[in-house]
Amino acid sequence: MIRVSAFKWVPPFAQGLVRDLRVRWALEEAGLPYEARLIDPEVQASADYRALQPFGQVPVFEEEGLTLFESGSIVLHIASRSDVLLPTDEAARARATTWVFAALNSLEVFVMQLAELDLFAAGQEWARLRRPEVEAATRRRLKDLATWLGDREYLEGRFTVGDLMMTTVLRILRHTDLLDAEPKLKAYKERCEARPAFQRALAAQMQPFQQYAPPQA
């Protein structure tokens, strides 16, 4: 059985965004059963967990002696087992893989900078001064992506692992209105989120957050 590590609980601003969602979604699209290994900060900091994930992050993927970390690596490993996520044509597979890297390297680096400023440094003077530049850079990348997408339903004409990864990156912007400026891109994200596999993955991630929510003060 495949096992995927995930947090028992995170604050509301992170719920639905933790990167095990990417792996859960890929597994759902591929039709591969899995179980979640729910961890807390104590486990996260333990030597045993760090032996699996050097940085103490989630997710960790375990299956029959194989242990992987980094969501992009895990998702590509899963995608290699599913023609829903990776086409059988060699060139099409390469293109889909390219979009995984584009999501992580060309989009997420900007999107995460903005999220970190807004969610972790809000109110600090340095963040206020830095934010306009980061927002402008993020808007440029979103416009570039929207231009490529055009009237396509998906980045390469059909849903692939590239769309899965790109959607999870775009979701990080949910605390902003940046996608409103690119309606086709917003509709693309919503189209991907409407997939039944995504809905199952999201529900599975959210369930323990409700179960292990700390008591209200």
C-alpha positions as CSV (number, residue, x, y, z in Angstrom):
1,M,0.0,0.0,0.0
2,I,1.2,3.5,-0.9
3,R,1.6,5.7,2.2
4,V,1.7,9.5,2.0
5,S,2.7,11.7,4.9
6,A,0.5,14.7,5.7
7,F,-0.1,17.1,8.6
8,K,-2.7,16.4,11.2
9,W,-3.6,20.0,11.4
10,V,-2.4,23.4,9.9
11,P,-3.9,26.9,10.3
12,P,-6.8,27.8,8.1
13,F,-4.8,29.9,5.7
14,A,-2.8,26.7,4.7
15,Q,-5.7,24.2,4.7
16,G,-6.3,23.0,1.1
17,L,-2.8,24.2,0.0
18,V,-0.4,21.8,1.8
19,R,1.6,20.0,-0.9
20,D,0.4,16.5,0.0
21,L,-2.7,17.6,-1.9
22,R,-0.8,17.4,-5.2
23,V,0.2,13.8,-4.4
24,R,-3.3,12.8,-3.3
25,W,-4.8,14.3,-6.5
26,A,-2.3,12.4,-8.7
27,L,-3.1,9.2,-6.9
28,E,-6.8,9.8,-7.3
29,E,-6.4,10.5,-11.0
30,A,-4.3,7.4,-11.4
31,G,-6.7,5.2,-9.5
32,L,-4.0,4.1,-7.0
33,P,-5.1,3.5,-3.4
34,Y,-3.1,5.0,-0.6
35,E,-3.2,5.7,3.1
36,A,-2.2,8.9,4.9
37,R,0.4,9.0,7.6
38,L,-0.6,11.9,9.7
39,I,2.2,13.7,11.5
40,D,2.5,16.4,14.1
41,P,5.4,18.8,14.8
42,E,7.0,16.3,17.1
43,V,7.2,13.6,14.5
44,Q,8.2,16.2,11.9
45,A,11.3,17.1,13.9
46,S,12.2,13.6,14.7
47,A,15.4,11.9,13.4
48,D,13.3,9.0,12.0
49,Y,11.2,11.4,9.9
50,R,14.2,13.4,8.8
51,A,15.7,10.2,7.6
52,L,12.9,10.1,5.1
53,Q,12.6,13.8,4.4
54,P,15.8,15.8,5.1
55,F,13.9,19.1,5.5
56,G,11.1,17.7,7.7
57,Q,8.4,18.7,5.1
58,V,5.4,16.8,3.7
59,P,4.7,14.8,1.7
60,V,6.8,11.7,1.9
61,F,5.8,8.9,-0.4
62,E,6.5,5.3,0.6
63,E,5.8,2.1,-1.4
64,E,7.5,-1.3,-1.2
65,G,10.8,0.1,0.0
66,L,10.8,3.2,-2.3
67,T,10.8,6.5,-0.4
68,L,10.5,9.8,-2.2
69,F,10.2,13.4,-1.2
70,E,9.4,16.7,-3.0
71,S,5.9,16.9,-4.4
72,G,7.1,17.4,-8.0
73,S,9.2,14.3,-8.0
74,I,6.4,12.2,-6.4
75,V,3.8,13.4,-8.8
76,L,5.9,12.6,-11.8
77,H,6.6,9.2,-10.4
78,I,2.9,8.6,-10.0
79,A,2.1,10.1,-13.4
80,S,4.5,7.6,-15.1
81,R,2.0,4.9,-14.1
82,S,-1.0,6.6,-15.5
83,D,-1.9,7.7,-19.1
84,V,-4.5,10.0,-17.5
85,L,-1.6,12.1,-16.3
86,L,1.0,11.4,-18.9
87,P,0.1,10.6,-22.5
88,T,1.6,7.5,-24.1
89,D,3.1,9.5,-27.0
90,E,6.7,10.3,-26.1
91,A,6.7,13.9,-27.3
92,A,3.4,14.6,-25.5
93,R,4.8,13.1,-22.3
94,A,7.8,15.4,-22.5
95,R,5.6,18.4,-23.0
96,A,3.4,17.5,-20.0
97,T,6.6,17.1,-17.9
98,T,7.8,20.5,-19.1
99,W,4.7,22.1,-17.6
100,V,5.3,20.5,-14.2
101,F,8.7,22.2,-14.1
102,A,7.2,25.4,-15.4
103,A,4.7,25.4,-12.6
104,L,7.3,24.9,-10.0
105,N,10.1,27.0,-11.4
106,S,8.5,29.8,-13.5
107,L,5.3,30.4,-11.5
108,E,5.5,29.1,-7.9
109,V,8.7,31.0,-7.1
110,F,6.8,34.2,-7.6
111,V,3.5,33.1,-6.2
112,M,5.1,31.9,-3.0
113,Q,7.0,35.1,-2.5
114,L,3.7,37.0,-2.6
115,A,2.0,34.5,-0.2
116,E,4.9,34.7,2.2
117,L,4.7,38.5,2.2
118,D,1.0,38.6,2.8
119,L,0.6,35.7,5.2
120,F,3.8,35.8,7.2
121,A,5.1,39.4,7.0
122,A,1.9,41.4,6.8
123,G,2.3,44.7,8.6
124,Q,6.0,44.8,8.4
125,E,7.5,47.8,6.7
126,W,10.0,45.9,4.6
127,A,7.2,43.7,3.3
128,R,5.1,46.7,2.4
129,L,8.0,48.1,0.4
130,R,8.8,44.8,-1.3
131,R,5.2,43.8,-2.2
132,P,4.5,46.0,-5.2
133,E,7.5,44.6,-7.1
134,V,6.6,41.0,-6.3
135,E,3.0,41.5,-7.2
136,A,4.0,43.1,-10.5
137,A,6.3,40.1,-11.3
138,T,3.6,37.7,-10.4
139,R,1.1,39.5,-12.7
140,R,3.5,39.3,-15.6
141,R,3.9,35.6,-15.2
142,L,0.1,35.1,-14.9
143,K,-0.4,37.1,-18.1
144,D,2.3,35.0,-19.9
145,L,0.5,31.8,-18.8
146,A,-2.9,33.2,-19.8
147,T,-1.5,34.1,-23.2
148,W,-0.2,30.6,-23.8
149,L,-3.5,29.0,-22.6
150,G,-5.6,31.2,-25.0
151,D,-8.8,29.3,-25.8
152,R,-7.4,25.9,-24.8
153,E,-9.2,23.9,-22.1
154,Y,-5.8,22.7,-20.8
155,L,-2.2,23.6,-21.3
156,E,-1.6,20.9,-23.9
157,G,-5.1,20.4,-25.1
158,R,-6.0,17.6,-22.7
159,F,-5.6,17.3,-19.0
160,T,-2.1,16.1,-17.9
161,V,0.1,16.2,-14.8
162,G,1.2,19.6,-15.9
163,D,-2.3,21.0,-15.4
164,L,-2.5,19.3,-12.0
165,M,0.7,20.9,-10.8
166,M,-0.1,24.3,-12.3
167,T,-3.6,24.3,-10.7
168,T,-2.1,23.7,-7.2
169,V,0.3,26.6,-7.7
170,L,-2.5,29.0,-8.9
171,R,-4.5,28.0,-5.8
172,I,-1.9,29.6,-3.6
173,L,-3.2,33.0,-4.9
174,R,-6.6,32.4,-3.3
175,H,-6.1,35.2,-0.7
176,T,-5.7,37.7,-3.6
177,D,-7.7,38.9,-6.5
178,L,-4.9,38.5,-9.1
179,L,-6.6,35.8,-11.1
180,D,-9.6,38.1,-11.6
181,A,-7.5,40.0,-14.1
182,E,-7.1,36.9,-16.2
183,P,-10.6,35.4,-16.5
184,K,-9.5,32.6,-18.9
185,L,-6.8,31.5,-16.4
186,K,-9.3,31.7,-13.5
187,A,-11.8,29.6,-15.5
188,Y,-9.0,27.1,-16.3
189,K,-8.1,26.7,-12.6
190,E,-11.8,26.2,-11.7
191,R,-12.2,23.6,-14.5
192,C,-9.3,21.6,-13.1
193,E,-10.6,21.9,-9.6
194,A,-14.0,20.6,-10.7
195,R,-12.5,17.2,-11.6
196,P,-13.8,14.5,-9.3
197,A,-10.3,13.3,-8.5
198,F,-9.4,16.7,-7.2
199,Q,-12.5,17.0,-5.1
200,R,-11.8,13.6,-3.5
201,A,-8.2,14.6,-2.8
202,L,-9.2,17.9,-1.2
203,A,-11.9,16.3,1.0
204,A,-9.3,13.7,2.2
205,Q,-6.8,16.4,3.1
206,M,-9.4,18.5,4.9
207,Q,-10.9,15.7,7.0
208,P,-8.1,15.5,9.6
209,F,-7.9,19.3,9.9
210,Q,-11.5,19.2,11.1
211,Q,-10.9,16.2,13.3
212,Y,-7.7,17.5,15.0
213,A,-8.6,21.2,15.1
214,P,-7.5,22.7,18.4
215,P,-10.3,23.7,20.8
216,Q,-11.6,27.2,20.6
217,A,-10.3,29.5,23.3
